Structures are given as structure tokens and as C-alpha cells.
């Protein structure tokens, strides 16, 4: 995907290095944790919530909590690696795209913060600490997208593609959880899960599929930047991290009751729905 030059003044990026700093525990990791946590549970026997070290919950916060500070400027963070530069370009494009969408619909918008680290542990401003085993996640309490860029190496092995669109899909998916947070949907879903536990799993899957759809919608709104093979890369990544594929790869019986993100087919369909739609409300279908 050809993302043009970006102005670092239009984004907020920080680096927590290998260890992060200044952790404050407030609420939980929320709905934004990507399936790497599930991968840990299936393949390595890790309890994702123990790995994250948090009590599960979702909190919406209009004014983001103070987050771990970095001595590096946005330009310096973005220049730390090719992955970081790519992530910064994606964040700039996502901000521009979603700000325009919200403005057209007369809805207030706030930008998320992108926190990049590698092969370490990060201390968030509102969701406690997380290790690299958690992978990319969104913290609703401080409106932060946290990405351990070493996850991209694992994604490349899983999806069988080293293309940039697969990596951009990961960021766009987490940005989708930011959209759910600032519109209030995340809080509504959490409350409904508490009121009706029997529907908790279905609602969780719906949240993740909608985030996949939002990722596709962003790509579709920037169709001129899409290159040959991008869609195939994204679909391959979505397929590789489907719940059924992960369970099968771990040698386990396929158990829909344990799904958290949707099957490979569902994730691919959600990504394609967003990509092919010109309707800003198309991704609402998962909650109709």
C-alpha cells in the first residue's frame, strides 16, 4: 500500500523502548487485544489475562489519562526502524480518514496515541503492563494503540506473507477499536455482556469482526494507494489469525464456544465488506 509522506505534527507517537515506564493500573485491556494473546493460550498454555496482568474491563474516557512519557520526538520514534516509519505513516492516514468520516457525520473525534516497542514489556497509562506475548492491543482508558513490532515477524510466518498490507491491517484493526471506544459502543457492549453473560462470546466476536471491517473500510477509502496483491495479503493475515485456524494449528478440537475473534472465513469476509463498501454504516451490520 503506497502511503504518502506524512507530517509528524499530525500524529502522536511515543516509544516505550523495551520496558516502558510509569505504569498505572486502571481498568482492563478491553476488547482490543489481538489474537496473539489467544495464540499464547493455545500454543504455549498461557493465560492471556495473567500475561496481561490485568483485571478485565472496558472503560471509556473522553480525556485520555496521562500516559508513559518518552524523551523521543515523534520524528525520532518514527525513524527508529522501517516498521516504525510504516506504522507512523499508517497512523497519519488513519487519522485523516476517520477524522473526515466523523466530521461528515457531525461527531466529535479524538485521535489515539500510537506506542511502539519491541521484544519487551510496556507499561500503559491506563491499562497496566503487558508483555510482548500479548501482541498489539488497544487500551481504551488512555486511547492508546500499543504495538510490539516484533509481532510483525511472527505474523509474517503465520500468514506466509511479508507484505506491508498485512502489517497495516493490524494497526487499522486496533484503530477500529478506538472508533468503538470514542463512539461509546465499547462501553455499551461491555454492559450488555455483564447483563447477559450468555451473549458475551457472541458480542466479543462481533466487536472484533467490526474492527476488521473498519480496517477494510479505511483501505477502501484510500483505494488509490492500494497496490496489486494488497487485498490478498490482508485476507491471508485475516485467515491466519481466525479462531478456528489457531485452534486447529494448536492441535485442538474446533470449539466455537471459545472463539473470541471469529473464524478465518468470518474475518476475511469482514475485511472484504469494509473494503468494498462505500457506506460509512456498513460495519454496523455486526450489531444489527
Rosetta silent file (secondary structure, phi, psi, omega in degrees, C-alpha in Angstrom):
SEQUENCE: XXXXXXXXXXXXXXXXXXXXXXXXXXXXXXXXXXXXXXXXXXXXXXXXXXXXXXXXXXXXXXXXXXXXXXXXXXXXXXXXXXXXXXXXXXXXXXXXXXXXXXXXXXXXXXXXXXXXXXXXXXXXXXXXXXXXXXXXXXXXXXXXXXXXXXXXXXXXXXXXXXXXXXXXXXXXXXXXXXXXXXXXXXXXXXXXXXXXXXXXXXXXXXXXXXXXXXXXXXXXXXXXXXXXXXXXXXXXXXXXXXXXXXXXXXXXXXXXXXXXXXXXXXXXXXXXXXXXXXXXXXXXXXXX
SCORE:     score description
SCORE:     0.000 S_00000001
   1 L     0.000  127.586 -175.561    0.000    0.000    0.000 S_00000001
   2 L   -89.803   95.085  176.887    1.539    3.298   -1.066 S_00000001
   3 L   -92.899  127.701 -175.228    1.168    5.671    1.865 S_00000001
   4 L   -73.054  177.692  176.609    2.441    9.125    1.054 S_00000001
   5 L   -57.600  148.307 -178.374    4.746   11.337    3.125 S_00000001
   6 L  -128.940  155.713  178.466    3.268   12.346    6.455 S_00000001
   7 L   -98.372  119.841 -176.992    3.687   15.269    8.805 S_00000001
   8 H   -64.303  -17.001  176.980    4.683   14.163   12.300 S_00000001
   9 H   -68.640  -16.936 -177.414    2.797   17.188   13.659 S_00000001
  10 H   -93.283    1.449 -178.883   -0.410   15.389   12.676 S_00000001
  11 L  -133.389  159.895  172.874    0.243   12.304   14.800 S_00000001
  12 L  -122.276  113.080 -176.742    1.077   11.463   18.396 S_00000001
  13 E  -130.312  144.392  175.049    3.570    8.666   18.709 S_00000001
  14 E  -141.619  163.806  177.989    5.748    7.548   21.558 S_00000001
  15 E  -123.443  130.914  176.006    8.202    4.797   22.256 S_00000001
  16 E   -99.074    6.055  179.476    8.315    2.772   25.430 S_00000001
  17 E    59.693 -139.647 -179.031   11.513    1.057   24.378 S_00000001
  18 L   -90.768  -21.366 -171.480   11.888   -2.389   25.841 S_00000001
  19 L  -125.775  -15.868 -178.549   10.416   -1.796   29.229 S_00000001
  20 L    69.914 -172.057  179.962    8.113    1.173   29.294 S_00000001
  21 L  -167.297  165.656  168.717    7.637    3.232   32.430 S_00000001
  22 L    61.180   40.560 -177.477    5.164    4.828   34.763 S_00000001
  23 L   -67.480  141.402  170.298    2.507    2.111   34.850 S_00000001
  24 L  -134.772  131.406 -176.178   -0.825    2.884   36.474 S_00000001
  25 E   -94.558  120.728  179.555   -3.480    0.230   36.745 S_00000001
  26 L  -152.653  101.890  179.785   -6.955    1.392   35.874 S_00000001
  27 L    80.816 -161.769 -172.980   -9.429   -0.958   34.320 S_00000001
  28 L  -122.043 -175.949 -175.488   -8.596   -3.691   31.848 S_00000001
  29 L   -70.951  -20.872  176.641   -7.153   -4.345   28.468 S_00000001
  30 H    78.957 -162.984 -174.079  -10.578   -4.060   26.890 S_00000001
  31 H   -87.628    1.981 -169.314  -11.727   -5.516   23.615 S_00000001
  32 H   -91.203   -5.047 -177.010   -8.692   -4.525   21.623 S_00000001
  33 L   -65.649  124.780 -179.939   -6.211   -7.311   22.322 S_00000001
  34 L   -72.944  172.128 -169.479   -5.315   -9.001   19.071 S_00000001
  35 L   -70.352   -0.177  177.363   -5.273  -12.772   18.811 S_00000001
  36 H   -60.423  -31.378  176.585   -1.635  -13.104   19.842 S_00000001
  37 H   -63.772  -41.102  177.210   -2.969  -13.485   23.389 S_00000001
  38 H   -67.317  -37.218  177.351   -5.083  -16.397   22.187 S_00000001
  39 H   -58.368  -43.658  179.361   -2.083  -17.788   20.358 S_00000001
  40 H   -60.944  -41.214 -178.904   -0.215  -17.799   23.656 S_00000001
  41 H   -66.964  -39.847 -175.551   -3.042  -19.617   25.384 S_00000001
  42 H   -78.181  -43.351 -172.628   -3.409  -22.248   22.669 S_00000001
  43 H   -89.584  -39.092 -173.550    0.201  -22.886   21.775 S_00000001
  44 L  -110.137   -0.464  178.897    2.073  -22.124   24.969 S_00000001
  45 L    73.246   24.232 -177.623   -0.581  -22.743   27.597 S_00000001
  46 L   -89.676  136.965  171.642   -0.511  -19.107   28.715 S_00000001
  47 L   -80.445  113.633 -176.044   -3.495  -17.496   30.400 S_00000001
  48 H   -54.365  -39.101 -177.012   -3.867  -14.263   28.391 S_00000001
  49 H   -71.386  -30.187  174.199   -5.176  -12.311   31.369 S_00000001
  50 H   -70.671  -37.230  178.237   -2.243  -13.433   33.512 S_00000001
  51 H   -62.244  -44.810 -179.961    0.084  -12.428   30.713 S_00000001
  52 H   -70.540  -32.102  179.626   -1.503   -9.009   30.518 S_00000001
  53 L    74.008   34.744 -175.384   -1.569   -8.768   34.298 S_00000001
  54 L  -131.451  160.779  168.745   -4.917   -7.006   34.334 S_00000001
  55 L   -92.878  127.415 -173.266   -8.452   -7.365   35.583 S_00000001
  56 L   -63.895  142.696  177.374  -10.706   -7.481   32.522 S_00000001
  57 L   171.317  164.438  178.149  -12.923   -4.477   31.881 S_00000001
  58 L  -128.914  129.394  176.676  -13.588   -1.665   29.459 S_00000001
  59 L  -126.091  132.715  174.115  -13.507    1.990   30.364 S_00000001
  60 L   -97.411  140.262 -177.718  -14.300    4.859   28.083 S_00000001
  61 L  -141.682  119.562 -177.614  -12.513    8.095   28.810 S_00000001
  62 L   -67.432  -46.918  176.961  -13.088   11.332   26.934 S_00000001
  63 L  -100.706  115.302 -176.657   -9.835   12.915   28.085 S_00000001
  64 L   -57.047  144.036  175.826   -7.024   10.342   27.873 S_00000001
  65 L   -68.917  157.806  176.685   -5.170    9.548   31.057 S_00000001
  66 L   -60.460  131.477 -175.166   -1.564   10.616   31.355 S_00000001
  67 L  -108.728  164.916  178.131    0.499    8.019   29.509 S_00000001
  68 L   -55.290  130.679 -176.781    4.085    6.865   29.870 S_00000001
  69 L   -83.472  157.540  175.186    6.294    9.626   28.596 S_00000001
  70 L  -130.499  141.648  178.544    9.044    9.289   26.045 S_00000001
  71 L   -80.345   -6.211 -177.199   12.049   11.528   25.624 S_00000001
  72 L   -91.987  143.046  174.821   11.921   10.969   21.870 S_00000001
  73 L   -76.275  167.576  177.987   10.065   13.240   19.483 S_00000001
  74 H   -57.322  -43.562 -179.001    7.541   11.844   17.023 S_00000001
  75 H   -61.178  -39.386 -179.239   10.085   12.184   14.224 S_00000001
  76 H   -69.361  -40.674  177.924   12.685   10.285   16.241 S_00000001
  77 H   -62.876  -45.877 -177.179   10.264    7.491   17.128 S_00000001
  78 H   -65.153  -23.053 -177.207    9.148    7.126   13.531 S_00000001
  79 L   -92.714    2.181 -175.764   12.759    6.910   12.388 S_00000001
  80 L   -69.796  -26.050  179.292   13.767    4.087   14.738 S_00000001
  81 L  -164.417  167.976  177.187   13.017    1.374   12.180 S_00000001
  82 H   -64.430  -38.081  177.807   11.284    0.670    8.880 S_00000001
  83 H   -61.753  -43.629 -178.339    8.389   -0.868   10.831 S_00000001
  84 H   -64.825  -43.462  179.571    8.065    2.270   12.965 S_00000001
  85 H   -62.022  -42.047  178.487    8.110    4.582    9.952 S_00000001
  86 H   -62.963  -42.444  179.901    5.468    2.455    8.256 S_00000001
  87 H   -64.807  -38.880  178.762    3.321    2.485   11.402 S_00000001
  88 H   -65.409  -40.866  177.459    3.587    6.264   11.668 S_00000001
  89 H   -63.728  -39.705  178.439    2.518    6.673    8.052 S_00000001
  90 H   -64.766  -42.916  179.515   -0.427    4.374    8.677 S_00000001
  91 H   -61.011  -42.535  179.041   -1.449    6.335   11.774 S_00000001
  92 H   -61.270  -43.258  179.672   -1.372    9.600    9.821 S_00000001
  93 H   -66.825  -41.840  178.962   -3.553    8.103    7.091 S_00000001
  94 H   -63.470  -42.896  177.681   -5.968    6.583    9.604 S_00000001
  95 H   -58.910  -48.780 -178.442   -6.300    9.897   11.438 S_00000001
  96 H   -61.463  -44.505 -177.372   -7.046   11.778    8.228 S_00000001
  97 H   -64.914  -48.979 -174.606   -9.538    9.178    7.018 S_00000001
  98 H   -76.849  -30.970  174.774  -11.505    8.799   10.233 S_00000001
  99 H   -61.094  -41.280  178.249  -11.477   12.488   11.115 S_00000001
 100 H   -64.235  -40.360  179.636  -13.123   13.141    7.761 S_00000001
 101 H   -64.305  -44.747 -179.976  -15.711   10.436    8.346 S_00000001
 102 H   -65.992  -41.227 -179.666  -16.619   11.771   11.782 S_00000001
 103 H   -61.694  -41.730  179.151  -16.743   15.349   10.526 S_00000001
 104 H   -62.820  -28.977 -178.271  -19.170   14.390    7.743 S_00000001
 105 L   -99.088    6.161  176.018  -21.421   12.789   10.327 S_00000001
 106 L    66.525   34.477 -177.840  -21.155   15.643   12.832 S_00000001
 107 L  -115.197  136.456  178.846  -19.500   13.540   15.541 S_00000001
 108 L   -64.046  145.034 -176.137  -16.679   14.702   17.806 S_00000001
 109 L  -131.751  143.132  172.684  -13.374   12.938   17.173 S_00000001
 110 L  -133.226  139.379 -177.774  -10.213   12.391   19.177 S_00000001
 111 L   -80.755  146.538  173.982   -7.016   10.872   17.883 S_00000001
 112 L   -83.889  169.686  174.461   -5.409    7.857   19.514 S_00000001
 113 E  -107.212  137.331  177.840   -1.760    7.649   20.544 S_00000001
 114 E  -102.588  122.464  179.520    0.496    5.034   18.953 S_00000001
 115 E  -113.797  120.377 -177.232    3.047    3.451   21.291 S_00000001
 116 E  -110.387  134.881  175.069    5.774    1.357   19.667 S_00000001
 117 E  -149.053  173.964 -176.824    8.101   -1.031   21.462 S_00000001
 118 L  -149.715  130.642  173.354    9.963   -4.232   20.637 S_00000001
 119 L    50.516   47.974 -179.122   10.740   -7.504   22.404 S_00000001
 120 L  -154.213 -143.658 -179.194    9.964   -6.197   25.832 S_00000001
 121 E  -135.110  140.499 -178.322    7.264   -5.100   28.217 S_00000001
 122 E  -119.567  138.957  175.425    5.158   -1.974   28.059 S_00000001
 123 E  -107.748  113.873 -175.982    3.542   -0.055   30.903 S_00000001
 124 L   -82.795  170.610  178.159    0.460    1.746   29.656 S_00000001
 125 L   -83.301  -15.011 -176.019   -1.063    4.900   31.038 S_00000001
 126 L  -143.474   -6.051 -175.226   -4.403    3.289   31.837 S_00000001
 127 E  -125.997   23.289  178.473   -4.347   -0.494   31.391 S_00000001
 128 L    74.453 -154.624 -176.041   -1.414   -1.673   33.458 S_00000001
 129 E  -109.909  156.712  179.580    1.519   -3.533   31.966 S_00000001
 130 E  -146.412  145.013  178.448    1.735   -6.039   29.132 S_00000001
 131 E   -94.840  173.530  178.938    4.497   -8.227   27.765 S_00000001
 132 H   -60.100  -25.637 -177.959    5.393   -8.885   24.158 S_00000001
 133 H   -62.201  -21.854 -179.237    3.359  -12.101   24.373 S_00000001
 134 H   -74.611  -32.145 -178.000    0.183  -10.015   24.287 S_00000001
 135 L    77.071 -165.975 -179.149    0.946   -8.543   20.884 S_00000001
 136 L   -62.703  140.239  176.348   -0.839   -5.454   19.529 S_00000001
 137 E  -154.806  163.957  177.781   -3.678   -4.117   21.671 S_00000001
 138 E  -115.589  132.517  177.235   -5.787   -1.050   22.274 S_00000001
 139 E  -105.823  110.391 -177.681   -6.173    0.497   25.719 S_00000001
 140 L   -68.015  -26.848 -175.819   -9.480    2.388   25.961 S_00000001
 141 L   -68.506  -32.237  177.202   -8.517    4.134   29.203 S_00000001
 142 L  -118.815   11.592  178.051   -5.714    6.140   27.601 S_00000001
 143 L    51.711   47.212 -178.153   -6.843    5.801   23.961 S_00000001
 144 E  -115.653  137.916  172.468   -3.547    4.172   23.104 S_00000001
 145 E  -101.193  118.505 -175.833   -2.625    1.662   20.408 S_00000001
 146 E  -109.982  124.093 -177.118    0.275   -0.446   21.663 S_00000001
 147 E  -132.544  120.280  168.244    2.303   -2.436   19.183 S_00000001
 148 E   -86.101  110.828 -172.802    5.318   -4.619   19.782 S_00000001
 149 L   -65.188  -14.118  176.095    6.790   -4.514   16.301 S_00000001
 150 L   -67.618  -16.649  176.274    8.312   -7.978   16.778 S_00000001
 151 H   -61.608  -32.369 -178.775    4.746   -9.257   16.285 S_00000001
 152 H   -61.981  -34.025  177.612    5.116   -8.475   12.600 S_00000001
 153 H   -63.841  -41.500  179.195    7.855  -11.088   12.317 S_00000001
 154 H   -69.471  -38.674  179.070    5.506  -13.700   13.772 S_00000001
 155 H   -62.195  -39.210  179.080    2.633  -12.540   11.578 S_00000001
 156 H   -60.909  -40.092  178.466    4.825  -12.970    8.516 S_00000001
 157 H   -68.834  -40.035 -177.248    5.487  -16.590    9.491 S_00000001
 158 H   -70.498  -45.678 -174.076    1.826  -17.274   10.254 S_00000001
 159 H   -87.113  -14.210 -179.821    0.320  -15.607    7.198 S_00000001
 160 L    72.286   22.130  179.168    3.065  -16.595    4.789 S_00000001
 161 L  -141.319  137.868  176.529    3.403  -13.039    3.553 S_00000001
 162 L  -104.253   14.624 -177.535    5.878  -10.303    4.278 S_00000001
 163 L   -68.822  153.184 -177.266    3.790   -7.656    2.541 S_00000001
 164 H   -70.313  -27.560 -175.557    3.145   -4.329    4.186 S_00000001
 165 H   -64.654  -32.711  176.981   -0.637   -4.536    3.880 S_00000001
 166 H   -62.795  -40.536  179.388   -0.786   -7.373    6.409 S_00000001
 167 H   -70.500  -39.610  178.828    1.032   -5.171    8.918 S_00000001
 168 H   -64.690  -34.721  177.221   -1.141   -2.159    8.118 S_00000001
 169 H   -58.833  -39.005  179.687   -4.220   -4.322    8.669 S_00000001
 170 H   -62.175  -47.438  179.655   -3.060   -4.956   12.245 S_00000001
 171 H   -64.812  -43.686 -178.825   -2.802   -1.225   13.000 S_00000001
 172 H   -64.269  -33.428  176.857   -6.089   -0.460   11.258 S_00000001
 173 H   -64.358  -46.791  179.373   -7.806   -3.210   13.267 S_00000001
 174 H   -66.064  -34.377  175.516   -6.644   -1.707   16.556 S_00000001
 175 H   -63.187  -33.626  176.567   -7.690    1.723   15.302 S_00000001
 176 H   -59.692  -36.163  176.439  -11.112    0.182   14.760 S_00000001
 177 H   -68.686  -30.130  174.085  -11.295   -0.487   18.493 S_00000001
 178 H   -64.706  -41.667  177.302  -10.525    3.192   19.063 S_00000001
 179 H   -60.205  -43.606  178.737  -13.532    4.044   16.903 S_00000001
 180 H   -62.870  -33.665 -178.547  -15.666    1.704   19.009 S_00000001
 181 H   -72.122  -50.320 -174.353  -14.385    3.369   22.150 S_00000001
 182 H   -74.945  -16.910  174.082  -14.944    7.012   21.237 S_00000001
 183 L   -87.104   -8.292  179.592  -18.416    6.314   19.840 S_00000001
 184 L    90.357   -3.645 -177.676  -19.381    4.641   23.130 S_00000001
 185 H   -64.198  -39.445 -177.306  -20.013    1.239   21.565 S_00000001
 186 H   -59.492  -42.443  179.357  -17.317   -0.498   23.625 S_00000001
 187 H   -67.462  -42.061  178.950  -18.938    0.558   26.888 S_00000001
 188 H   -60.244  -42.609 -179.145  -22.403   -0.447   25.658 S_00000001
 189 H   -65.976  -43.483  179.973  -21.149   -3.876   24.665 S_00000001
 190 H   -60.736  -41.625  179.233  -19.379   -4.417   27.976 S_00000001
 191 H   -64.462  -40.489  179.077  -22.528   -3.523   29.897 S_00000001
 192 H   -66.851  -36.308  177.052  -24.600   -5.885   27.779 S_00000001
 193 H   -63.149  -37.277  178.820  -22.063   -8.654   28.372 S_00000001
 194 H   -71.911  -37.039  179.118  -22.434   -8.125   32.105 S_00000001
 195 H   -72.769  -34.372 -173.904  -26.223   -8.078   31.913 S_00000001
 196 L  -133.701   77.863 -175.894  -26.419  -11.100   29.651 S_00000001
 197 H   -56.787  -27.456 -178.588  -23.371  -13.375   30.100 S_00000001
 198 H   -66.274  -20.524  179.993  -24.770  -15.950   27.683 S_00000001
 199 H  -100.757    2.874 -174.666  -24.274  -13.412   24.876 S_00000001
 200 H   -59.428  -45.517 -177.754  -20.797  -12.341   25.982 S_00000001
 201 H   -65.152  -44.050 -179.333  -18.924  -14.501   23.499 S_00000001
 202 H   -61.340  -41.595 -178.940  -21.128  -13.503   20.564 S_00000001
 203 H   -69.354  -36.790  177.472  -20.699   -9.809   21.367 S_00000001
 204 H   -62.481  -45.503  178.592  -16.938  -10.151   21.732 S_00000001
 205 H   -61.835  -40.868  179.456  -16.682  -11.772   18.303 S_00000001
 206 H   -61.336  -38.821  177.636  -18.914   -9.041   16.864 S_00000001
 207 H   -61.101  -44.459 -177.117  -16.559   -6.388   18.251 S_00000001
 208 H   -69.786  -40.040  179.146  -13.557   -7.998   16.609 S_00000001
 209 H   -66.749  -36.743  177.581  -15.276   -8.536   13.263 S_00000001
 210 H   -65.596  -37.978  177.205  -16.427   -4.935   13.232 S_00000001
 211 H   -64.186  -37.571  174.496  -12.831   -3.824   13.868 S_00000001
 212 H   -62.539  -42.196  179.812  -11.765   -5.969   10.898 S_00000001
 213 H   -63.515  -42.039  177.753  -14.479   -4.303    8.830 S_00000001
 214 H   -61.866  -37.650  177.559  -13.287   -0.863    9.904 S_00000001
 215 H   -61.573  -43.345  177.568   -9.761   -1.824    8.822 S_00000001
 216 H   -65.751  -37.294 -179.766  -11.113   -2.731    5.405 S_00000001
 217 H   -63.319  -41.756  177.144  -13.146    0.472    5.242 S_00000001
 218 H   -59.383  -46.091  179.753  -10.017    2.560    5.822 S_00000001
 219 H   -62.420  -40.613 -179.493   -8.251    0.734    2.996 S_00000001
 220 H   -64.768  -35.076  178.770  -11.264    1.166    0.743 S_00000001
 221 H   -73.841  -11.045  177.168  -11.375    4.916    1.383 S_00000001
 222 L  -121.674   42.063 -173.224   -7.731    5.032    0.270 S_00000001
 223 H   -58.972  -30.088 -178.797   -8.176    2.787   -2.733 S_00000001
 224 H   -66.025  -19.277 -179.311   -5.776    4.831   -4.849 S_00000001
 225 H   -91.306   -9.007 -177.669   -2.956    3.766   -2.532 S_00000001
 226 L   -74.770  135.142 -179.951   -3.705    0.039   -2.828 S_00000001
 227 L  -107.633  160.645  176.691   -1.201   -1.963   -4.835 S_00000001
 228 L   -55.372  132.032  178.699   -1.610   -5.324   -6.595 S_00000001
 229 L    95.224  -13.736 -178.360   -1.543   -8.109   -4.044 S_00000001
 230 H   -61.325  -47.713 -178.177   -2.538   -5.935   -1.064 S_00000001
 231 H   -60.156  -42.835 -179.682   -6.002   -7.436   -0.700 S_00000001
 232 H   -62.540  -38.316  177.889   -4.583  -10.951   -0.878 S_00000001
 233 H   -63.262  -45.038  179.908   -2.052  -10.065    1.839 S_00000001
 234 H   -63.710  -43.451 -179.947   -4.771   -8.723    4.100 S_00000001
 235 H   -65.823  -37.110  178.270   -7.027  -11.716    3.545 S_00000001
 236 H   -64.485  -40.254  178.051   -4.127  -14.091    4.216 S_00000001
 237 H   -66.297  -44.376  179.008   -3.425  -12.328    7.509 S_00000001
 238 H   -61.267  -39.185  179.461   -7.111  -12.383    8.491 S_00000001
 239 H   -67.034  -40.507 -175.932   -7.277  -16.075    7.668 S_00000001
 240 H   -65.797  -26.440 -176.621   -4.129  -16.907    9.624 S_00000001
 241 L  -110.279   22.927  171.837   -5.488  -15.395   12.834 S_00000001
 242 L   -72.332  147.095 -177.413   -9.009  -16.834   12.702 S_00000001
 243 H   -58.433  -42.067 -178.544  -10.015  -18.678   15.864 S_00000001
 244 H   -66.725  -38.361  178.838  -10.644  -21.962   14.086 S_00000001
 245 H   -66.392  -39.768  178.878   -7.292  -21.817   12.315 S_00000001
 246 H   -66.652  -42.178  179.125   -5.470  -21.083   15.566 S_00000001
 247 H   -65.123  -42.651  179.096   -7.223  -23.910   17.385 S_00000001
 248 H   -63.057  -41.620 -179.548   -6.508  -26.307   14.551 S_00000001
 249 H   -66.691  -24.774  178.274   -2.868  -25.241   14.465 S_00000001
 250 L   -88.421    3.882  179.208   -2.589  -25.913   18.184 S_00000001
 251 L    75.769   21.439 -178.602   -3.885  -29.444   17.672 S_00000001
 252 L  -103.862  159.724  174.860   -7.151  -28.695   19.451 S_00000001
 253 L   -70.548  140.107  178.846  -10.718  -29.513   18.584 S_00000001
 254 L   -67.217  118.942 -176.245  -12.562  -26.624   16.945 S_00000001
 255 L  -128.326   98.131 -178.618  -14.722  -25.157   19.710 S_00000001
 256 H   -57.979  -25.323 -179.209  -16.887  -22.173   18.711 S_00000001
 257 H   -66.005  -20.474  179.657  -17.709  -21.519   22.367 S_00000001
 258 H  -100.105    5.078  179.156  -14.111  -20.413   22.858 S_00000001
 259 L   -67.210  142.597  176.768  -13.996  -18.121   19.837 S_00000001
 260 L  -125.933  -22.101 -174.918  -13.086  -14.519   20.600 S_00000001
 261 L  -124.595   -9.257 -178.041  -12.328  -13.004   17.182 S_00000001
 262 L   102.584  160.578  179.870  -14.260  -15.075   14.651 S_00000001
 263 L   -72.717  168.476  176.532  -13.360  -17.790   12.184 S_00000001
 264 H   -58.181  -42.985 -179.917  -10.925  -17.275    9.336 S_00000001
 265 H   -63.418  -42.907  179.982  -13.841  -17.080    6.926 S_00000001
 266 H   -63.899  -41.810 -177.912  -15.650  -14.516    9.089 S_00000001
 267 H   -68.453  -39.695  176.912  -12.573  -12.333    9.457 S_00000001
 268 H   -64.622  -41.933 -179.559  -11.844  -12.408    5.754 S_00000001
 269 H   -65.209  -39.430 -179.487  -15.478  -11.566    4.971 S_00000001
 270 H   -66.183  -42.386  178.074  -15.489   -8.661    7.454 S_00000001
 271 H   -62.538  -43.573 -179.588  -12.313   -7.195    5.982 S_00000001
 272 H   -67.203  -37.894  178.450  -13.695   -7.518    2.469 S_00000001
 273 H   -56.875  -48.430  179.632  -17.041   -5.974    3.492 S_00000001
 274 H   -65.026  -40.237 -177.218  -15.325   -2.827    4.691 S_00000001
 275 H   -64.138  -38.479 -173.596  -13.015   -2.672    1.696 S_00000001
 276 H   -92.452   -5.146 -175.755  -15.799   -2.943   -0.860 S_00000001
 277 L   -94.770  143.142  172.625  -18.350   -0.688    0.858 S_00000001
 278 L  -106.642    9.771 -176.541  -18.896    2.997    0.204 S_00000001
 279 L  -104.565  121.373 -178.469  -21.345    3.230    3.098 S_00000001
 280 L   -63.541  -17.812 -178.167  -19.988    4.577    6.404 S_00000001
 281 L  -100.184    4.935 -174.520  -22.551    2.474    8.293 S_00000001
 282 H   -58.237  -35.867 -175.531  -21.782   -0.834    6.561 S_00000001
 283 H   -77.396   -5.096  176.810  -19.811   -2.195    9.516 S_00000001
 284 H   -70.898  -11.698 -175.667  -22.808   -1.719   11.845 S_00000001
 285 H   -57.899  -24.837 -177.045  -24.188   -4.978   10.443 S_00000001
 286 H   -73.894  -10.496  178.938  -22.419   -6.939   13.183 S_00000001
 287 H  -121.709   16.536  178.100  -24.705   -5.424   15.824 S_00000001
 288 L   -88.251    0.000    0.000  -27.988   -5.456   13.937 S_00000001
